[in-house]
Amino acid sequence: MDLQLTNVEHFSKSNFDDKMRQLNGFQQEITLNTNKIDQLIVFGEQLIQKSEPLDATLIEDELEELHRYCQEVFGRVARFHQRLTSRDP
């Protein structure tokens, strides 16, 4: 999604309606994948509790990185949507 968003946002010569359709698709993907990501984080937290301290630290770092990355991409989608809808088509 990150690469697709970059393409639509910066390189695509698509018109407003096409960009909005693609953006709506991204938002649907976010909605569909949010629960999966949340479950992954919960499973990771459970794994942390069952792991050796050094492994737990590594898992925790990876989970934090995943969470930051998702928030970054989801935030970019929201900002791009705001930019598109604040302009006249």
Secondary structure, DSSP 4 states (H G I P E B T S, - for coil): -HHHHHIIIII----HHHHHHHHHHHHHHHHHHHHHHHHHHHHHHHHHHHS-HHHHHHHHHHHHHHHHHHHHHHHHHHHHHHHHHHS--
